[in-house]
Amino acid sequence: TLFLDEISEMPLEFQAKLLRLLQAKEFYPVGGTEKKIFNGRIVAITNRNLNELVEKGLFREDLFYRLNVMSIIVPPLREHKSDLEMLIIHFMKKANFLMNTNVESITREAIEYLSEYNWPGNVRELENVITKAAINAKDRVLTKDSFGFLSLNGTMPESKKEADDTG
């Protein structure tokens, strides 16, 4: 399986190469002289509307139809906040494992606070926020105060953003 993240950002010249790979099912590796067979599947994701990009000439129509065998539309996190608590717990456990943090729980008040946030960066932003809070946690419980770097209008306060950009 070849996973292509943000396929909509792929330059047109690379789109042509990917299309050739999908049509011919063979390729030359970089620096190689022998053809290799491609026997796999492609999973491509984007947060942009590929139909609109095709209409604007920014994404190849033929590649779009090759890739668009099955579409799964995942709504933004702000539209399925019922998943928020489950995701928070998952990301706390992940932070504990990967970052050697020791967060055991999160208060109901903190979950409610996070559910008021707009999540413009979707699940990736949530993971980053939980990881940051876990790393900075003073004890084993995340509270509303653990997320003081967020503002509820969906952006970081400027003073916090500048500090975060340097570290």
VOFI-585143 format. One record per atom (N, C-alpha, C): x negated, z, y negated; residue in one letter. Coordinates in steps of 0.001 Angstrom, whole numbers, plus 500000, padded with zeros to 6 digits. Example, Ala and Ser with C-alpha at 12.3 -4.5 7.8 and 13.67 -1.06 7.14 Angstrom:
VOFI-585143
<X = 486810&Z = 507800&Y = 505690&koldren = A>
<X = 487700&Z = 507800&Y = 504500&koldren = A>
<X = 486800&Z = 507800&Y = 503300&koldren = A>
<X = 487150&Z = 507080&Y = 502250&koldren = S>
<X = 486330&Z = 507140&Y = 501060&koldren = S>
<X = 487100&Z = 507870&Y = 499970&koldren = S>
//
This chain:
VOFI-585143
<X = 499151&Z = 500000&Y = 501176&koldren = T>
<X = 500000&Z = 500000&Y = 500000&koldren = T>
<X = 499110&Z = 500000&Y = 498767&koldren = T>
<X = 499347&Z = 499062&Y = 497887&koldren = L>
<X = 498645&Z = 498993&Y = 496615&koldren = L>
<X = 499606&Z = 499494&Y = 495546&koldren = L>
<X = 499241&Z = 500599&Y = 494886&koldren = F>
<X = 500075&Z = 501208&Y = 493852&koldren = F>
<X = 499575&Z = 500768&Y = 492494&koldren = F>
<X = 500436&Z = 500122&Y = 491722&koldren = L>
<X = 500082&Z = 499651&Y = 490384&koldren = L>
<X = 500886&Z = 500434&Y = 489359&koldren = L>
<X = 500212&Z = 501316&Y = 488665&koldren = D>
<X = 500844&Z = 502155&Y = 487646&koldren = D>
<X = 500902&Z = 501369&Y = 486341&koldren = D>
<X = 502036&Z = 501415&Y = 485673&koldren = E>
<X = 502252&Z = 500725&Y = 484393&koldren = E>
<X = 501936&Z = 499237&Y = 484494&koldren = E>
<X = 502576&Z = 498572&Y = 485433&koldren = I>
<X = 502389&Z = 497139&Y = 485666&koldren = I>
<X = 502672&Z = 496323&Y = 484402&koldren = I>
<X = 503546&Z = 496833&Y = 483542&koldren = S>
<X = 503899&Z = 496106&Y = 482323&koldren = S>
<X = 502721&Z = 495963&Y = 481368&koldren = S>
<X = 501680&Z = 496775&Y = 481529&koldren = E>
<X = 500516&Z = 496724&Y = 480649&koldren = E>
<X = 499444&Z = 495773&Y = 481164&koldren = E>
<X = 499674&Z = 495149&Y = 482313&koldren = M>
<X = 498678&Z = 494249&Y = 482892&koldren = M>
<X = 498588&Z = 492962&Y = 482058&koldren = M>
<X = 497382&Z = 492582&Y = 481633&koldren = P>
<X = 497222&Z = 491335&Y = 480872&koldren = P>
<X = 497682&Z = 490124&Y = 481679&koldren = P>
<X = 498130&Z = 489083&Y = 480980&koldren = L>
<X = 498664&Z = 487889&Y = 481639&koldren = L>
<X = 497664&Z = 487259&Y = 482609&koldren = L>
<X = 496373&Z = 487273&Y = 482265&koldren = E>
<X = 495384&Z = 486651&Y = 483162&koldren = E>
<X = 495317&Z = 487393&Y = 484504&koldren = E>
<X = 495457&Z = 488713&Y = 484483&koldren = F>
<X = 495454&Z = 489476&Y = 485729&koldren = F>
<X = 496773&Z = 489314&Y = 486475&koldren = F>
<X = 497855&Z = 489117&Y = 485722&koldren = Q>
<X = 499143&Z = 488856&Y = 486367&koldren = Q>
<X = 499057&Z = 487587&Y = 487209&koldren = Q>
<X = 498381&Z = 486577&Y = 486688&koldren = A>
<X = 498217&Z = 485322&Y = 487431&koldren = A>
<X = 497420&Z = 485556&Y = 488715&koldren = A>
<X = 496385&Z = 486373&Y = 488632&koldren = K>
<X = 495577&Z = 486670&Y = 489818&koldren = K>
<X = 496376&Z = 487457&Y = 490853&koldren = K>
<X = 497174&Z = 488413&Y = 490393&koldren = L>
<X = 498013&Z = 489177&Y = 491308&koldren = L>
<X = 499041&Z = 488271&Y = 491965&koldren = L>
<X = 499615&Z = 487367&Y = 491201&koldren = L>
<X = 500586&Z = 486419&Y = 491762&koldren = L>
<X = 499939&Z = 485567&Y = 492856&koldren = L>
<X = 498719&Z = 485073&Y = 492609&koldren = R>
<X = 498009&Z = 484288&Y = 493636&koldren = R>
<X = 497796&Z = 485113&Y = 494900&koldren = R>
<X = 497423&Z = 486368&Y = 494745&koldren = L>
<X = 497237&Z = 487251&Y = 495898&koldren = L>
<X = 498541&Z = 487381&Y = 496687&koldren = L>
<X = 499637&Z = 487592&Y = 495990&koldren = L>
<X = 500919&Z = 487778&Y = 496666&koldren = L>
<X = 501393&Z = 486497&Y = 497353&koldren = L>
<X = 501106&Z = 485362&Y = 496761&koldren = Q>
<X = 501524&Z = 484087&Y = 497356&koldren = Q>
<X = 500642&Z = 483679&Y = 498526&koldren = Q>
<X = 499336&Z = 483770&Y = 498342&koldren = A>
<X = 498398&Z = 483282&Y = 499363&koldren = A>
<X = 498084&Z = 484332&Y = 500412&koldren = A>
<X = 498273&Z = 485610&Y = 500101&koldren = K>
<X = 497959&Z = 486727&Y = 501006&koldren = K>
<X = 496476&Z = 486769&Y = 501365&koldren = K>
<X = 495637&Z = 486235&Y = 500476&koldren = E>
<X = 494198&Z = 486292&Y = 500679&koldren = E>
<X = 493498&Z = 486375&Y = 499335&koldren = E>
<X = 492239&Z = 486867&Y = 499356&koldren = F>
<X = 491490&Z = 487066&Y = 498123&koldren = F>
<X = 490004&Z = 487112&Y = 498426&koldren = F>
<X = 489213&Z = 486931&Y = 497400&koldren = Y>
<X = 487772&Z = 487119&Y = 497476&koldren = Y>
<X = 487451&Z = 488451&Y = 496803&koldren = Y>
<X = 486822&Z = 489377&Y = 497511&koldren = P>
<X = 486417&Z = 490627&Y = 496849&koldren = P>
<X = 485393&Z = 490330&Y = 495756&koldren = P>
<X = 485309&Z = 491195&Y = 494770&koldren = V>
<X = 484327&Z = 491023&Y = 493702&koldren = V>
<X = 482936&Z = 490934&Y = 494320&koldren = V>
<X = 482231&Z = 489857&Y = 494017&koldren = G>
<X = 480889&Z = 489647&Y = 494545&koldren = G>
<X = 480862&Z = 489102&Y = 495960&koldren = G>
<X = 482035&Z = 488924&Y = 496560&koldren = G>
<X = 482093&Z = 488453&Y = 497940&koldren = G>
<X = 482132&Z = 486935&Y = 498035&koldren = G>
<X = 481762&Z = 486432&Y = 499219&koldren = T>
<X = 481798&Z = 484986&Y = 499448&koldren = T>
<X = 482793&Z = 484617&Y = 500547&koldren = T>
<X = 483328&Z = 485648&Y = 501226&koldren = E>
<X = 484295&Z = 485387&Y = 502296&koldren = E>
<X = 485676&Z = 485860&Y = 501877&koldren = E>
<X = 486666&Z = 485046&Y = 502232&koldren = K>
<X = 488047&Z = 485425&Y = 501944&koldren = K>
<X = 488453&Z = 486607&Y = 502800&koldren = K>
<X = 489240&Z = 487464&Y = 502219&koldren = K>
<X = 489832&Z = 488594&Y = 502925&koldren = K>
<X = 491340&Z = 488395&Y = 502948&koldren = K>
<X = 491949&Z = 488874&Y = 504004&koldren = I>
<X = 493403&Z = 488794&Y = 504131&koldren = I>
<X = 494031&Z = 490042&Y = 503527&koldren = I>
<X = 495070&Z = 489833&Y = 502723&koldren = F>
<X = 495827&Z = 490954&Y = 502179&koldren = F>
<X = 497082&Z = 491118&Y = 503016&koldren = F>
<X = 497162&Z = 492233&Y = 503725&koldren = N>
<X = 498321&Z = 492523&Y = 504549&koldren = N>
<X = 498846&Z = 493892&Y = 504123&koldren = N>
<X = 499507&Z = 493908&Y = 502998&koldren = G>
<X = 499980&Z = 495176&Y = 502473&koldren = G>
<X = 501225&Z = 494997&Y = 501636&koldren = G>
<X = 501610&Z = 496095&Y = 501035&koldren = R>
<X = 502767&Z = 496044&Y = 500150&koldren = R>
<X = 502346&Z = 496552&Y = 498787&koldren = R>
<X = 503115&Z = 496158&Y = 497802&koldren = I>
<X = 502843&Z = 496539&Y = 496424&koldren = I>
<X = 503945&Z = 497479&Y = 495963&koldren = I>
<X = 503546&Z = 498579&Y = 495369&koldren = V>
<X = 504476&Z = 499470&Y = 494679&koldren = V>
<X = 504019&Z = 499467&Y = 493229&koldren = V>
<X = 504894&Z = 498998&Y = 492346&koldren = A>
<X = 504550&Z = 498899&Y = 490931&koldren = A>
<X = 505551&Z = 499702&Y = 490120&koldren = A>
<X = 505031&Z = 500440&Y = 489132&koldren = I>
<X = 505929&Z = 501218&Y = 488281&koldren = I>
<X = 505670&Z = 500884&Y = 486818&koldren = I>
<X = 506682&Z = 501127&Y = 486021&koldren = T>
<X = 506575&Z = 500951&Y = 484584&koldren = T>
<X = 507666&Z = 501765&Y = 483904&koldren = T>
<X = 507429&Z = 502076&Y = 482651&koldren = N>
<X = 508470&Z = 502749&Y = 481885&koldren = N>
<X = 509102&Z = 501777&Y = 480887&koldren = N>
<X = 508771&Z = 500516&Y = 481026&koldren = R>
<X = 509301&Z = 499487&Y = 480130&koldren = R>
<X = 510247&Z = 498569&Y = 480897&koldren = R>
<X = 511083&Z = 497855&Y = 480166&koldren = N>
<X = 512045&Z = 496936&Y = 480759&koldren = N>
<X = 511357&Z = 495592&Y = 481004&koldren = N>
<X = 511081&Z = 495280&Y = 482274&koldren = L>
<X = 510373&Z = 494041&Y = 482596&koldren = L>
<X = 511203&Z = 492806&Y = 482271&koldren = L>
<X = 512527&Z = 492893&Y = 482393&koldren = N>
<X = 513367&Z = 491745&Y = 482022&koldren = N>
<X = 513138&Z = 491357&Y = 480566&koldren = N>
<X = 513083&Z = 492345&Y = 479686&koldren = E>
<X = 512833&Z = 492077&Y = 478266&koldren = E>
<X = 511442&Z = 491496&Y = 478053&koldren = E>
<X = 510463&Z = 492010&Y = 478770&koldren = L>
<X = 509093&Z = 491500&Y = 478634&koldren = L>
<X = 508991&Z = 490063&Y = 479120&koldren = L>
<X = 509731&Z = 489711&Y = 480180&koldren = V>
<X = 509758&Z = 488335&Y = 480662&koldren = V>
<X = 510345&Z = 487430&Y = 479577&koldren = V>
<X = 511466&Z = 487864&Y = 478970&koldren = E>
<X = 512098&Z = 487072&Y = 477915&koldren = E>
<X = 511175&Z = 486851&Y = 476728&koldren = E>
<X = 510330&Z = 487828&Y = 476423&koldren = K>
<X = 509396&Z = 487731&Y = 475289&koldren = K>
<X = 508101&Z = 487015&Y = 475660&koldren = K>
<X = 507956&Z = 486644&Y = 476934&koldren = G>
<X = 506739&Z = 485960&Y = 477361&koldren = G>
<X = 505559&Z = 486886&Y = 477565&koldren = G>
<X = 505820&Z = 488184&Y = 477694&koldren = L>
<X = 504745&Z = 489155&Y = 477863&koldren = L>
<X = 504514&Z = 489539&Y = 479317&koldren = L>
<X = 505407&Z = 489089&Y = 480186&koldren = F>
<X = 505248&Z = 489338&Y = 481624&koldren = F>
<X = 505697&Z = 488083&Y = 482349&koldren = F>
<X = 504922&Z = 487667&Y = 483332&koldren = R>
<X = 505228&Z = 486425&Y = 484053&koldren = R>
<X = 506518&Z = 486544&Y = 484852&koldren = R>
<X = 507385&Z = 485579&Y = 484651&koldren = E>
<X = 508669&Z = 485577&Y = 485351&koldren = E>
<X = 508473&Z = 485439&Y = 486864&koldren = E>
<X = 507562&Z = 484557&Y = 487281&koldren = D>
<X = 507337&Z = 484360&Y = 488712&koldren = D>
<X = 506796&Z = 485629&Y = 489375&koldren = D>
<X = 505931&Z = 486353&Y = 488686&koldren = L>
<X = 505427&Z = 487619&Y = 489226&koldren = L>
<X = 506535&Z = 488656&Y = 489265&koldren = L>
<X = 507361&Z = 488677&Y = 488230&koldren = F>
<X = 508493&Z = 489610&Y = 488201&koldren = F>
<X = 509349&Z = 489427&Y = 489451&koldren = F>
<X = 509680&Z = 488179&Y = 489809&koldren = Y>
<X = 510532&Z = 487953&Y = 490979&koldren = Y>
<X = 509812&Z = 488262&Y = 492289&koldren = Y>
<X = 508502&Z = 488094&Y = 492320&koldren = R>
<X = 507736&Z = 488485&Y = 493512&koldren = R>
<X = 507749&Z = 489994&Y = 493713&koldren = R>
<X = 507635&Z = 490730&Y = 492627&koldren = L>
<X = 507567&Z = 492192&Y = 492708&koldren = L>
<X = 508941&Z = 492849&Y = 492819&koldren = L>
<X = 509948&Z = 492218&Y = 492263&koldren = N>
<X = 511259&Z = 492847&Y = 492143&koldren = N>
<X = 512104&Z = 492689&Y = 493410&koldren = N>
<X = 511540&Z = 493062&Y = 494541&koldren = V>
<X = 512273&Z = 493023&Y = 495806&koldren = V>
<X = 513273&Z = 494177&Y = 495849&koldren = V>
<X = 512820&Z = 495324&Y = 495403&koldren = M>
<X = 513675&Z = 496505&Y = 495381&koldren = M>
<X = 513328&Z = 497324&Y = 494151&koldren = M>
<X = 514329&Z = 497676&Y = 493371&koldren = S>
<X = 514103&Z = 498483&Y = 492176&koldren = S>
<X = 514687&Z = 499868&Y = 492366&koldren = S>
<X = 513943&Z = 500841&Y = 491924&koldren = I>
<X = 514429&Z = 502216&Y = 491910&koldren = I>
<X = 514339&Z = 502675&Y = 490456&koldren = I>
<X = 515449&Z = 502980&Y = 489881&koldren = I>
<X = 515482&Z = 503423&Y = 488492&koldren = I>
<X = 515522&Z = 504945&Y = 488496&koldren = I>
<X = 514512&Z = 505546&Y = 487910&koldren = V>
<X = 514433&Z = 507001&Y = 487815&koldren = V>
<X = 514717&Z = 507369&Y = 486361&koldren = V>
<X = 515770&Z = 508127&Y = 486137&koldren = P>
<X = 516083&Z = 508490&Y = 484752&koldren = P>
<X = 515030&Z = 509429&Y = 484192&koldren = P>
<X = 514881&Z = 509444&Y = 482868&koldren = P>
<X = 513922&Z = 510365&Y = 482270&koldren = P>
<X = 514301&Z = 511817&Y = 482551&koldren = P>
<X = 513310&Z = 512685&Y = 482531&koldren = L>
<X = 513510&Z = 514097&Y = 482843&koldren = L>
<X = 514603&Z = 514719&Y = 481979&koldren = L>
<X = 514698&Z = 514297&Y = 480723&koldren = R>
<X = 515717&Z = 514873&Y = 479831&koldren = R>
<X = 517136&Z = 514581&Y = 480321&koldren = R>
<X = 517286&Z = 513604&Y = 481220&koldren = E>
<X = 518606&Z = 513261&Y = 481756&koldren = E>
<X = 518889&Z = 513908&Y = 483107&koldren = E>
<X = 517923&Z = 514596&Y = 483669&koldren = H>
<X = 518163&Z = 515316&Y = 484939&koldren = H>
<X = 517450&Z = 516668&Y = 484914&koldren = H>
<X = 517821&Z = 517452&Y = 483929&koldren = K>
<X = 517196&Z = 518762&Y = 483750&koldren = K>
<X = 517557&Z = 519737&Y = 484867&koldren = K>
<X = 518519&Z = 519378&Y = 485699&koldren = S>
<X = 518831&Z = 520245&Y = 486837&koldren = S>
<X = 517640&Z = 520321&Y = 487805&koldren = S>
<X = 516726&Z = 519373&Y = 487730&koldren = D>
<X = 515522&Z = 519378&Y = 488579&koldren = D>
<X = 514380&Z = 520175&Y = 487967&koldren = D>
<X = 514552&Z = 520612&Y = 486742&koldren = L>
<X = 513462&Z = 521234&Y = 485999&koldren = L>
<X = 512867&Z = 522451&Y = 486709&koldren = L>
<X = 513695&Z = 523374&Y = 487144&koldren = E>
<X = 513181&Z = 524598&Y = 487754&koldren = E>
<X = 512392&Z = 524296&Y = 489028&koldren = E>
<X = 512898&Z = 523400&Y = 489851&koldren = M>
<X = 512197&Z = 523023&Y = 491078&koldren = M>
<X = 510834&Z = 522409&Y = 490749&koldren = M>
<X = 510789&Z = 521549&Y = 489734&koldren = L>
<X = 509536&Z = 520917&Y = 489341&koldren = L>
<X = 508557&Z = 521937&Y = 488763&koldren = L>
<X = 509059&Z = 522872&Y = 487971&koldren = I>
<X = 508207&Z = 523912&Y = 487396&koldren = I>
<X = 507533&Z = 524712&Y = 488508&koldren = I>
<X = 508297&Z = 525122&Y = 489485&koldren = I>
<X = 507740&Z = 525905&Y = 490602&koldren = I>
<X = 506697&Z = 525089&Y = 491360&koldren = I>
<X = 507008&Z = 523819&Y = 491599&koldren = H>
<X = 506053&Z = 522943&Y = 492284&koldren = H>
<X = 504747&Z = 522849&Y = 491487&koldren = H>
<X = 504850&Z = 522633&Y = 490170&koldren = F>
<X = 503645&Z = 522481&Y = 489357&koldren = F>
<X = 502893&Z = 523793&Y = 489185&koldren = F>
<X = 503576&Z = 524924&Y = 489228&koldren = M>
<X = 502881&Z = 526216&Y = 489211&koldren = M>
<X = 502037&Z = 526360&Y = 490471&koldren = M>
<X = 502621&Z = 526037&Y = 491624&koldren = K>
<X = 501879&Z = 526126&Y = 492882&koldren = K>
<X = 500698&Z = 525166&Y = 492886&koldren = K>
<X = 500916&Z = 523972&Y = 492359&koldren = K>
<X = 499843&Z = 522978&Y = 492299&koldren = K>
<X = 498708&Z = 523474&Y = 491396&koldren = K>
<X = 499060&Z = 524046&Y = 490237&koldren = A>
<X = 498040&Z = 524582&Y = 489330&koldren = A>
<X = 497277&Z = 525723&Y = 490005&koldren = A>
<X = 497992&Z = 526575&Y = 490717&koldren = N>
<X = 497329&Z = 527669&Y = 491432&koldren = N>
<X = 496301&Z = 527129&Y = 492414&koldren = N>
<X = 496659&Z = 526074&Y = 493115&koldren = F>
<X = 495770&Z = 525507&Y = 494121&koldren = F>
<X = 494595&Z = 524759&Y = 493491&koldren = F>
<X = 494897&Z = 523868&Y = 492536&koldren = L>
<X = 493852&Z = 523006&Y = 491980&koldren = L>
<X = 493010&Z = 523684&Y = 490908&koldren = L>
<X = 493605&Z = 524594&Y = 490156&koldren = M>
<X = 492906&Z = 525200&Y = 489025&koldren = M>
<X = 492552&Z = 526660&Y = 489273&koldren = M>
<X = 492854&Z = 527126&Y = 490473&koldren = N>
<X = 492542&Z = 528506&Y = 490843&koldren = N>
<X = 493201&Z = 529519&Y = 489899&koldren = N>
<X = 494450&Z = 529223&Y = 489519&koldren = T>
<X = 495207&Z = 530169&Y = 488712&koldren = T>
<X = 496014&Z = 531059&Y = 489654&koldren = T>
<X = 496631&Z = 532088&Y = 489104&koldren = N>
<X = 497345&Z = 533060&Y = 489938&koldren = N>
<X = 498772&Z = 533316&Y = 489450&koldren = N>
<X = 499430&Z = 532298&Y = 488973&koldren = V>
<X = 500785&Z = 532461&Y = 488460&koldren = V>
<X = 501749&Z = 532561&Y = 489633&koldren = V>
<X = 502564&Z = 533613&Y = 489631&koldren = E>
<X = 503506&Z = 533837&Y = 490730&koldren = E>
<X = 504936&Z = 533462&Y = 490385&koldren = E>
<X = 505301&Z = 533556&Y = 489083&koldren = S>
<X = 506693&Z = 533285&Y = 488731&koldren = S>
<X = 506809&Z = 532914&Y = 487260&koldren = S>
<X = 508028&Z = 532583&Y = 486887&koldren = I>
<X = 508357&Z = 532234&Y = 485515&koldren = I>
<X = 509677&Z = 532914&Y = 485182&koldren = I>
<X = 509800&Z = 533409&Y = 483965&koldren = T>
<X = 511029&Z = 534121&Y = 483597&koldren = T>
<X = 512171&Z = 533136&Y = 483373&koldren = T>
<X = 513375&Z = 533623&Y = 483535&koldren = R>
<X = 514571&Z = 532816&Y = 483281&koldren = R>
<X = 514579&Z = 532345&Y = 481830&koldren = R>
<X = 514179&Z = 533205&Y = 480907&koldren = E>
<X = 514128&Z = 532848&Y = 479487&koldren = E>
<X = 513175&Z = 531665&Y = 479263&koldren = E>
<X = 512042&Z = 531656&Y = 479958&koldren = A>
<X = 511078&Z = 530559&Y = 479820&koldren = A>
<X = 511660&Z = 529255&Y = 480365&koldren = A>
<X = 512360&Z = 529332&Y = 481485&koldren = I>
<X = 512990&Z = 528133&Y = 482052&koldren = I>
<X = 514039&Z = 527589&Y = 481091&koldren = I>
<X = 514836&Z = 528475&Y = 480524&koldren = E>
<X = 515853&Z = 528048&Y = 479557&koldren = E>
<X = 515201&Z = 527433&Y = 478320&koldren = E>
<X = 514108&Z = 528017&Y = 477878&koldren = Y>
<X = 513372&Z = 527469&Y = 476738&koldren = Y>
<X = 512879&Z = 526056&Y = 477063&koldren = Y>
<X = 512287&Z = 525883&Y = 478229&koldren = L>
<X = 511774&Z = 524571&Y = 478626&koldren = L>
<X = 512899&Z = 523559&Y = 478805&koldren = L>
<X = 514080&Z = 524012&Y = 479186&koldren = S>
<X = 515198&Z = 523081&Y = 479359&koldren = S>
<X = 515734&Z = 522580&Y = 478024&koldren = S>
<X = 515390&Z = 523247&Y = 476935&koldren = E>
<X = 515795&Z = 522793&Y = 475600&koldren = E>
<X = 514851&Z = 521726&Y = 475052&koldren = E>
<X = 513704&Z = 521580&Y = 475670&koldren = Y>
<X = 512702&Z = 520616&Y = 475218&koldren = Y>
<X = 513121&Z = 519209&Y = 475633&koldren = Y>
<X = 512742&Z = 518200&Y = 474859&koldren = N>
<X = 513176&Z = 516819&Y = 475086&koldren = N>
<X = 512376&Z = 516071&Y = 476159&koldren = N>
<X = 511188&Z = 516492&Y = 476486&koldren = W>
<X = 510305&Z = 515893&Y = 477490&koldren = W>
<X = 510063&Z = 514396&Y = 477269&koldren = W>
<X = 509514&Z = 514030&Y = 476106&koldren = P>
<X = 509241&Z = 512607&Y = 475883&koldren = P>
<X = 508218&Z = 512032&Y = 476861&koldren = P>
<X = 507359&Z = 512884&Y = 477422&koldren = G>
<X = 506366&Z = 512425&Y = 478389&koldren = G>
<X = 506824&Z = 512571&Y = 479830&koldren = G>
<X = 508090&Z = 512918&Y = 480018&koldren = N>
<X = 508708&Z = 513032&Y = 481333&koldren = N>
<X = 507974&Z = 514009&Y = 482242&koldren = N>
<X = 507978&Z = 513733&Y = 483541&koldren = V>
<X = 507452&Z = 514665&Y = 484536&koldren = V>
<X = 505942&Z = 514851&Y = 484372&koldren = V>
<X = 505245&Z = 513820&Y = 483944&koldren = R>
<X = 503799&Z = 513968&Y = 483726&koldren = R>
<X = 503526&Z = 514994&Y = 482633&koldren = R>
<X = 504326&Z = 514974&Y = 481586&koldren = E>
<X = 504157&Z = 515954&Y = 480517&koldren = E>
<X = 504479&Z = 517354&Y = 481015&koldren = E>
<X = 505552&Z = 517473&Y = 481805&koldren = L>
<X = 505906&Z = 518781&Y = 482363&koldren = L>
<X = 504754&Z = 519330&Y = 483189&koldren = L>
<X = 504156&Z = 518517&Y = 484026&koldren = E>
<X = 503033&Z = 518977&Y = 484839&koldren = E>
<X = 501892&Z = 519468&Y = 483952&koldren = E>
<X = 501585&Z = 518711&Y = 482910&koldren = N>
<X = 500516&Z = 519103&Y = 482001&koldren = N>
<X = 500836&Z = 520422&Y = 481311&koldren = N>
<X = 502082&Z = 520584&Y = 480878&koldren = V>
<X = 502494&Z = 521807&Y = 480174&koldren = V>
<X = 502408&Z = 523018&Y = 481106&koldren = V>
<X = 502882&Z = 522868&Y = 482328&koldren = I>
<X = 502835&Z = 523988&Y = 483279&koldren = I>
<X = 501385&Z = 524325&Y = 483628&koldren = I>
<X = 500568&Z = 523310&Y = 483836&koldren = T>
<X = 499154&Z = 523545&Y = 484140&koldren = T>
<X = 498475&Z = 524275&Y = 482985&koldren = T>
<X = 498722&Z = 523820&Y = 481769&koldren = K>
<X = 498123&Z = 524466&Y = 480599&koldren = K>
<X = 498572&Z = 525921&Y = 480492&koldren = K>
<X = 499864&Z = 526160&Y = 480671&koldren = A>
<X = 500376&Z = 527534&Y = 480593&koldren = A>
<X = 499770&Z = 528398&Y = 481693&koldren = A>
<X = 499629&Z = 527841&Y = 482894&koldren = A>
<X = 499059&Z = 528606&Y = 484011&koldren = A>
<X = 497598&Z = 528955&Y = 483749&koldren = A>
<X = 496845&Z = 528010&Y = 483216&koldren = I>
<X = 495433&Z = 528255&Y = 482915&koldren = I>
<X = 495292&Z = 529346&Y = 481855&koldren = I>
<X = 496177&Z = 529332&Y = 480861&koldren = N>
<X = 496094&Z = 530285&Y = 479748&koldren = N>
<X = 496853&Z = 531582&Y = 480005&koldren = N>
<X = 497480&Z = 531703&Y = 481173&koldren = A>
<X = 498318&Z = 532878&Y = 481451&koldren = A>
<X = 497498&Z = 534164&Y = 481423&koldren = A>
<X = 498057&Z = 535169&Y = 480787&koldren = K>
<X = 497395&Z = 536478&Y = 480697&koldren = K>
<X = 497709&Z = 537335&Y = 481924&koldren = K>
<X = 498838&Z = 537032&Y = 482569&koldren = D>
<X = 499175&Z = 537748&Y = 483808&koldren = D>
<X = 499810&Z = 536755&Y = 484781&koldren = D>
<X = 500478&Z = 537237&Y = 485775&koldren = R>
<X = 500976&Z = 536383&Y = 486851&koldren = R>
<X = 502377&Z = 535808&Y = 486608&koldren = R>
<X = 502938&Z = 536074&Y = 485430&koldren = V>
<X = 504290&Z = 535613&Y = 485109&koldren = V>
<X = 504249&Z = 534781&Y = 483828&koldren = V>
<X = 504805&Z = 533564&Y = 483890&koldren = L>
<X = 504920&Z = 532757&Y = 482686&koldren = L>
<X = 506174&Z = 533179&Y = 481933&koldren = L>
<X = 506028&Z = 533372&Y = 480647&koldren = T>
<X = 507153&Z = 533763&Y = 479794&koldren = T>
<X = 507359&Z = 532683&Y = 478741&koldren = T>
<X = 508376&Z = 532850&Y = 477946&koldren = K>
<X = 508635&Z = 531910&Y = 476848&koldren = K>
<X = 507397&Z = 531803&Y = 475958&koldren = K>
<X = 506729&Z = 532896&Y = 475737&koldren = D>
<X = 505533&Z = 532903&Y = 474889&koldren = D>
<X = 504395&Z = 532068&Y = 475483&koldren = D>
<X = 504424&Z = 531856&Y = 476771&koldren = S>
<X = 503392&Z = 531036&Y = 477423&koldren = S>
<X = 503446&Z = 529591&Y = 476961&koldren = S>
<X = 504565&Z = 529212&Y = 476335&koldren = F>
<X = 504775&Z = 527824&Y = 475934&koldren = F>
<X = 504873&Z = 527693&Y = 474421&koldren = F>
<X = 504188&Z = 528582&Y = 473702&koldren = G>
<X = 504204&Z = 528564&Y = 472251&koldren = G>
<X = 503651&Z = 527288&Y = 471651&koldren = G>
<X = 502905&Z = 526513&Y = 472422&koldren = F>
<X = 502335&Z = 525264&Y = 471934&koldren = F>
<X = 503359&Z = 524127&Y = 471892&koldren = F>
<X = 504575&Z = 524353&Y = 472417&koldren = L>
<X = 505643&Z = 523341&Y = 472373&koldren = L>
<X = 506564&Z = 523612&Y = 471200&koldren = L>
<X = 507115&Z = 522545&Y = 470651&koldren = S>
<X = 508210&Z = 522716&Y = 469700&koldren = S>
<X = 509423&Z = 522004&Y = 470301&koldren = S>
<X = 510583&Z = 522509&Y = 470038&koldren = L>
<X = 511773&Z = 521994&Y = 470716&koldren = L>
<X = 512209&Z = 520613&Y = 470264&koldren = L>
<X = 511618&Z = 520069&Y = 469200&koldren = N>
<X = 511993&Z = 518718&Y = 468795&koldren = N>
<X = 511236&Z = 517661&Y = 469599&koldren = N>
<X = 510468&Z = 518091&Y = 470584&koldren = G>
<X = 509801&Z = 517147&Y = 471481&koldren = G>
<X = 508379&Z = 516824&Y = 471087&koldren = G>
<X = 507826&Z = 517559&Y = 470147&koldren = T>
<X = 506439&Z = 517316&Y = 469761&koldren = T>
<X = 505702&Z = 518638&Y = 469656&koldren = T>
<X = 504392&Z = 518561&Y = 469749&koldren = M>
<X = 503574&Z = 519757&Y = 469562&koldren = M>
<X = 503475&Z = 520046&Y = 468076&koldren = M>
<X = 503443&Z = 521302&Y = 467694&koldren = P>
<X = 503166&Z = 521618&Y = 466295&koldren = P>
<X = 501786&Z = 521080&Y = 465917&koldren = P>
<X = 501621&Z = 520586&Y = 464683&koldren = E>
<X = 500367&Z = 519944&Y = 464261&koldren = E>
<X = 499155&Z = 520836&Y = 464453&koldren = E>
<X = 499237&Z = 522103&Y = 464133&koldren = S>
<X = 498076&Z = 522983&Y = 464263&koldren = S>
<X = 497656&Z = 523114&Y = 465717&koldren = S>
<X = 498612&Z = 523168&Y = 466603&koldren = K>
<X = 498289&Z = 523267&Y = 468036&koldren = K>
<X = 497753&Z = 521941&Y = 468546&koldren = K>
<X = 498322&Z = 520804&Y = 468068&koldren = K>
<X = 497890&Z = 519492&Y = 468526&koldren = K>
<X = 496418&Z = 519268&Y = 468199&koldren = K>
<X = 495993&Z = 519631&Y = 466979&koldren = E>
<X = 494604&Z = 519455&Y = 466602&koldren = E>
<X = 493690&Z = 520289&Y = 467492&koldren = E>
<X = 494068&Z = 521514&Y = 467789&koldren = A>
<X = 493257&Z = 522365&Y = 468652&koldren = A>
<X = 493174&Z = 521787&Y = 470049&koldren = A>
<X = 494292&Z = 521230&Y = 470553&koldren = D>
<X = 494322&Z = 520673&Y = 471902&koldren = D>
<X = 493490&Z = 519399&Y = 471991&koldren = D>
<X = 493468&Z = 518597&Y = 470913&koldren = D>
<X = 492722&Z = 517350&Y = 470941&koldren = D>
<X = 491221&Z = 517580&Y = 471011&koldren = D>
<X = 490765&Z = 518739&Y = 470550&koldren = T>
<X = 489334&Z = 519003&Y = 470576&koldren = T>
<X = 488894&Z = 519617&Y = 471895&koldren = T>
<X = 489826&Z = 520140&Y = 472685&koldren = G>
<X = 489439&Z = 520842&Y = 473910&koldren = G>
<X = 489887&Z = 520161&Y = 475064&koldren = G>
//
